[in-house]
Amino acid sequence: MGVDFTVAIPTYNGEKRLPEVLERLRNSCKHALQQTQTQSYRWEVIVVDNNSTDNTAKVVRSYQADWPKQYPLRYCFEPKQGAAYARNRAFSEAKGALVGFLDDDNLPAPDWIAAAWLFAQEHPAAGAYGSQIHGDFEVKPPNNFERIAPFLAITERGSKPLCYQPNQKILPPSAGLVVRKQAWLNSCPPHLVLTGRTGSSMLTGEDLEMISHIQANGWEIWYNPAMCIYHKIPHWRLKREYLIPFFRGIGLSRYVTRMLSVKPWQRPVATLVYMGNDLRKIVVHLLKHRFQLRSDLIAACEMQLFVSSLVSPFYLWRHGYLDGKQLENFTRAAVK
């Protein structure tokens, strides 16, 4: 029998994080085996090792030894570092028409796959749809953390499904995201401008770039609260040393995600408008928090985001992100 749904887990040095995710999915397999007479779809799990240097492969092999054969667990290695490369490899390896992405620190609810499958049947125009994501914190978050929570892939938008409208400029994160493979094939260029964080760069936004291409091609993008996952947030991800570079990377990538829906001839004016808005946000933020930027981590993160967003077009041009084939794909997307 064929495979209808693929769970893809991109990971980099995930030997310590993967077991908890795989345990959750193995339990889902056991539950599915008890429901074989009522279940009308089949699924698989793929771990995409994104150039790990630890024992990630060994961990996966140990789980494969006694994994339920009806729901295969597969392993593949992607040598090019970056989330976009790992995601592309997942799509090329996936046998399912639907590909659901879990990060190696995402713990899905037992019915996550079932809820994802059902939503696709009820919403055939949905090219991609995200989960309801709750934070699972190792330590208590700082005050006012809710202002930056969505940037850490915590998505709590209520108990009813929500269709993201293009003019809202809001999209779901890749954690817990399900993508219709045909939507990806029809919409996304082979090479994105943004490729994801690596050891030498915190530049991010590759997931929003992919989803923006799918939305620009006419597919609907949704939030499905019935798909529930818990995002584990270790203590070090709430420290200044991590968060400030993290928000710098988000801001520096924003020119790409902002301009994907703008026609090429409109981009000079749109760039000036966005820069004017960024400057306004910086001034307002300084007036409100100027004496707290050293002591208030959340305010400092927001300021870093505004400043990095302002310089984003210059940074990307200077570092060659908008040269050659990437620029051609970037321009083609906005013409659709």
N, C-alpha and C positions, 0 to 999 in steps of 0.2 A: 504493500500500500504506500501511497505517496505521503509527503509531508505538507501540511497546510500552514503551520506557524513555526517560525524559527525564533528562539530566544538567543540573542547574541550578547556576549559579555566581553567587550574589549578590556584588556588589562595590561598594565605595565608593572612588573615586579609585584604581582598580587598574591604571592604564595601565602601570606598571612591573612589576607582579606577574602580570598576566593572560597575557602571552605565553608564559611557561614552562608554565602550565597548559594553554593552548590547544595548544601544540606537542605535549604528551603526548597530548591527546585526538585531535589530527589523526593522530598515529602510530597510535592505536587504530583510527581510521577506515580507514587504509590497510591495517592488518592484517585488519580485518573484511572489506574488499573482496576479500582473497585467500581468505577462508573463506566466501564467499557460499553455496556449495552445502551447507555443513554448519550454517550459522547459521540459527536458526529465529525470530529476532526482529530488530526494527529499532529504531534509537534516534536521538535528536536532542540538541542542546546548546543551552541558553538561557543567555545572560548577562543577569542582572537588574542593571541600573545603578541603584544606590540613591542617586540625587540627586548624582552625582559632579560635580565642578567642573573636572576635568582632561580629558585626551583619551581617556578610556575608550571612548567611542563610536567615535572614529576608529580606535582599535586593533582593535576588533571588526570594523569595516567592512573594514579591510585584510585580515583573515583570511577574511572572507566571500568575498572576490574569488576565491580559489582553493581554497575548502573543498569537500570531496567532497559532491556534491549528494545522494547516497544517504543521508547522515547530516547533515541540515541544521544549520547554525549560525544561531541567531536572536538578536536583541537586543531588549530592552524596557527602558523607563525607568520607575522607580518614584519619584515625587517625595517621598513621605513617608519621612523619615529613620528608620531603625531596621531591625534584622534581621528582626523579625516581619513588618513590612510587605513587605520584599523577598521573604520566604519565601511569604507569602500570594499575592503577585503571581506567583511562580514556579508555584504550584499552579494558579492560574487560567489561566496561559498554557500549561501543560504539556499535551501531547497524549498522553503515555504514562500507562499505569496505574500505573507505578512512577516515583517521582521521586527521583533520587539527588543529594544536595547536596554540592558541593565549594566550600570557601572559595577565594579567589583566591591563597592561599598553600599550597594542598594539591596535591601532585603524586601522581596516581594511578598505580599499577602498570599495565602494559600490559593485564592481564587483569581490571582492576577492574570494568568493566561486565559482562563475562562472568560473573564470580564473583557479582556482585550479582543478575543475572538468574537464574542457576541456584539461588541460595539461595531466591528467592521461589517458584520452582516446587516446591522440596522442603519449604517451610514456608509453606503457604497461610494459616495462622493468624497469621503474623508481620505486624503492622501497621507495624513499623519495625525496622530493624536497622542497627547501626553497624559501622564498619570497625576493623581493626587499624591504629593510627596510631603511626608512629615519628617522633621528633623529628629534624629536620635543622637542626642548630645552626650559626649563624655563628661563635659563640665557645663555649668550654667552659662548661657550666652550673656554677653554684656548688655547693659541697659539700651533700649531702643533698637535691639537687634532686628526687630521685624522690618525696619526700614531697608535693610540690605539682604534680608533672608532670601528673596527670589533669586538673587545673583548666585547664591550657593545651592541652586536647584531645589529649593524648598517651595513647593507650589500648592497653596491651599486657597482655592478660588471658589469654595462653596460646595454644596452637595448636588448641584445640578450640572449637567453637561453644558459646555460653553463653546460656541464657535468663534474663533479669533477672526476679527475683521481686519483686512489689510490696512485700513486707515488708522487703526488703533496702535500699530507698531509694537504689538506685544505678541510673543510667541513662546511656546513651551520649551524647556530645556531638553537635551538629548537623554538625560537620565529618565528611564521609564517611558521613553518614547516608542511608539509603534508606527512603522512606516510601511505603507503599501509598496511592495517592490516595484510594481509597474509605475507608480508615481515617481519613484526615484529614477527609474530608467528613462522615463519620458521627460524629466525636468532638469536633472542635475548634470552639469558638464563633468567631463572626466577629471578635471583639475580645478579645485577650488582655490581662491585667493588665500584663504586662511586654512591652516592645516592642524592647528591645535598646539597646546602647551608642550614644550620639551624641556630638557634639562637646562638649555641655554636661553629659553624664551618663555615668558608667561603670556604671550599673545594668544588670545582665544577668540571665540565667536564662530568657529567652524560649524557648530551645530545650527546656529541661527542662519548662517549663510545657506546651508543645505535646505532648511525648512523654508526659507524665503524663496528659493528657486521653485520649490514644489508649490507654494502658495501663488507665486507669480504665474505659474502655468495653469491656473484655474482650479486646483484641488483645494478642498476645504481642510482647515487645520482646527483641531478640536482639543478641548480639555475634557477628560473622562474621569470623574471622581470615583467611579466604581473600581478603577484600577488603582489600588493603593500600595504604595511602597514606603519604606522607612530608610532615610538617608543617614548613614552613620557619619557623624561629625566629630573627629578626634579633637583633643584639646588644642593641638598646635595649629589647627585651621581657624582658630578664633584669636590667634595672636597677631599683633601688629606686623611682625616679620613676614608672615604669610599674606595677610589681607591687603596690605598696601601694594605690594607687587601684583597681587591678584587683580585688584581693581585697576591698576595701571594697564595690565594686559587687556582687560575688558574695554577700557576707554580707547586705547590705541587701535583697537580693531573696528571701532564703531563706524568709520567712514564707509567701510564695505557694506555692513548690514544696513546702514542708512540709505545708501545710494542704489541698492539693488532694485528698488521700486521706482527709481527716478530715471526718466529718459536721459540719454547721454547729453543732449543739447541743453537740458535743464540743470545739469549738475553744477556748473559754476555758480548759478544763482542760489541753488539749494544749499551748496556748501557755505556760502556767505550767510544764509539764513540760519543754518545750524550753528555756525561759529558765533553769530550774534546771540543766539539763544544760550550757547554755552557760556559766553562772557557774562550774560545776565545772571545765569545761575551761580557763577563764581562770585560775582559782586554781592548778590543777595546772601549767599552762604557765608561770605566773609563778614558781612554786616551782622549776621545772626550768630556766628560761631567763632569769630576771630580770636577770642581769648580761650577757646576750648579745643582748638585743633590738636594740641599736644596731649591733652588729658582725655578727650572724648574720641574713642577709636572709631565710632560710627560716623561722626562728623568728618574725621580725617579721611575715612574711606570714600565718603561722598565727594569731598573736595578733590581727592585724587582722580576719581571718575570724571568729574567735570573738566579738570585741567587736561587729562589725557585725551578726552573726547575732542577738546578744542584743537589739539595738535595732531590728531589722528591722520588727517590727509597728508600732512607734511611727513610724518614718520613713515607711513606706508610707501609713499613715493620714494623717499630717500633710501629706504632699505630694500627696494626692488620688488615689493609685493604686487605692484600694479604694472609690471612689465610683461611683455611677450604674450604667451598663450593665456596666462591668467587674466590679463587685461582684455583680451579678445572675448573670453568667456564671460567676464564681468559685464562688458558692454552688450553682448548678445542677450544676456538675461533681462536687461532693462528694456530691450526693444520689443520683447514678446508682448 
